[in-house]
Amino acid sequence: MVSEAPPFWWRKPDWRAWGLSPFSFLYGRIAGHRMVNGKRASVPVPVICVGNFTVGGAGKTPTALALAQAAKAKGMKPGFLSRGYGGSLDVTTVVDPEHHHATAVGDEPLLLAREALTVIARRRAEGAERLVREGADLIIMDDGFQSAQLAIDYALVVIDAGRGIGNGHLVPGGPVRAPLRTQLLYASALLKVGDGNAADRIVRLAARAGKPFFAASVKVRGQEDLRGRNVLAFAGIADPGKFFRTVETLGANIAIRRTFGDHEHPGEDEVADILDIAAREGLQIVTTSKDYVRLIGHHGRADELLERCRVIEIDMVFDDPQAPKLIIDRAIATARERRLREGRTGKSG
């Protein structure tokens, strides 16, 4: 999977998108075939997948966290399943935020592990089985919608209202991960995040396919004292522009912006440069939660940067406060139906 989304993916289709169409067609055939024909393992607990139609961030991790919080409020023991993208470990592992670093398990699993039991696994079926053994009674997959490795009881597809599906082309001509018709077959519902009309087309397509949709927005925790302050903001996420806009909504003035690749660990020279510039210009340093956890255990002056930077933490807030509970309840009901079918046919995970 492509890790960096070129800017032309998010604009009206141009010669690059059309020129790559033969490769997009081939990619789509392979991705679609995998979704339809993949052998999906089954586990004895409900599985919710938080995914998206496209490459790049749309708010999957904060959505997964919101669902876990709702599950815990119901008295459940949720467990997160992640591939551990950006980490070096290639064995199924229970993430310990007090022991592991992002270089080993990835940044997103570290954030998830602060909320609930988290397992990283290259083979998702193996990771799901580990979560069940660890006592999870609900599995929440952070990504993996297109992987077709695990029987999913509820697939919540997150879409950014400001970016939508970009130019609508499949990888490598655009950000779409698999043919939309195929993806819609396996989606249970859409979650439109934020303001904007870029997602309206896909929401209409989903509605015609009988798929419900929810709405949500990202809310920042606190940070009122940043209003009027000059800051140096740095981010290594799929859409750093979204982070910078969030900082500006707090009333801060971004004097300097630094961007890194998605999941990229800044080098020692880059860390030192951020610190030196901020000190010289009198700037408050701000960053994302993912960038912050990537600095933990880093070399050089990373500890100094950890002390000096302010983390802009966010929550996913559903317009309908009951939506997370409804999603979980539907996943539980679907899982029950799945297990009954498997019992009748003699199929098991």
C-alpha positions, 0 to 999 in steps of 0.5 A, a space after each residue: 500500500 502506498 504510504 504517501 498520498 501525492 497532492 494530485 490525488 486530492 484535486 480534480 483528475 488531471 493528466 497524471 490520474 488519467 495516464 495511470 488509469 491502466 495501472 489503477 484498473 489492474 490494482 482495482 481488479 486485484 484489490 476487488 478480487 481480494 475483498 470478494 474472494 478472501 478467506 475470512 477467519 471467524 472469531 467468537 466475539 463481535 468484530 467492528 472494523 473502522 476503515 476508509 475508502 482511501 489511502 491516508 488519514 480520515 479519523 480512524 484512530 479517534 473513531 476507534 477510541 470513541 467506540 472503545 470508550 462506549 464499549 467500556 461504558 457498557 461493561 465490555 472489555 474491548 480490544 484493538 487490532 492493528 497491523 502495527 504500521 510503521 513498527 519493526 515487530 513482525 510477530 503478534 504482540 500485545 502492546 505495552 505502552 510502558 515498554 514498547 516504542 513506536 519504532 517497534 509497534 507503530 504510533 497508532 497502537 501506542 495511542 490505542 493501548 492507552 485506552 484498551 488492550 491492543 494487539 498488533 499482528 501482520 496476520 489479522 486472524 492471528 491477532 484476533 485470536 490473541 485478543 480473544 485469549 486475552 479476554 476481549 469480548 469485542 474486537 475493534 480493528 483500526 484499518 484493515 477494511 480491504 484486507 478480507 482476512 477476518 469476518 467483520 460484523 460491522 464495518 464503519 467507513 470513515 470519510 473526511 467531509 473536506 477531502 472525500 475520496 479525492 479525485 475518485 481514481 484508484 491507486 496509483 492514479 488516486 487515493 481509492 483503495 478498491 472499487 467503490 462498488 465492491 467496498 460499498 458491498 462490505 460497508 455497514 455504514 459511513 461516518 462523515 467527519 467534519 464540515 465540507 461537501 467533498 464527501 457528498 457524492 459518496 454519501 449519496 452513493 451509499 444512501 442509494 445502496 441502503 447504507 446509513 451514515 453518521 456524522 461526527 466532528 473532531 474536538 480539541 481537549 482544552 488548549 484555550 491558552 494558545 489563543 494569540 500565541 505564536 507557535 511552531 507546529 510540526 506533524 508527520 501524519 497523512 493530512 498535516 494541513 488538517 492539523 494546522 487548521 485545527 491549531 489555527 481554530 484555537 486562535 494560535 498564530 502558526 509562525 513556522 510549519 514543519 511536515 514529515 511523512 506519515 508515520 515518519 520518525 524525525 531525525 536527530 538533526 530535525 529534532 534539534 532544528 525544531 528546538 533551536 528555531 523555537 528557542 530563538 524565535 520564542 515560539 511554543 512548539 505544538 504537535 499531534 499525539 502520534 508525533 509525540 509518541 514517536 519521540 518517546 525513546 528517540 535519541 538525541 534531544 528528543 527528551 527535551 522536545 517531549 518536555 517543550 512541546 504541547 500535544 494537541 489531543 483530539 476526540 471524535 464526537 458523534 453528532 448523535 451521542 447514542 451512535 457508538 452504542 447503536 454501532 456496538 449493539 448492531 455488531 453484537 447482533 450480527 456476530 450472534 447471527 454469524 455464529 448461528 449460521 456457522 453452527 448450522 453449517 459446521 464452519 468455525 474459525 
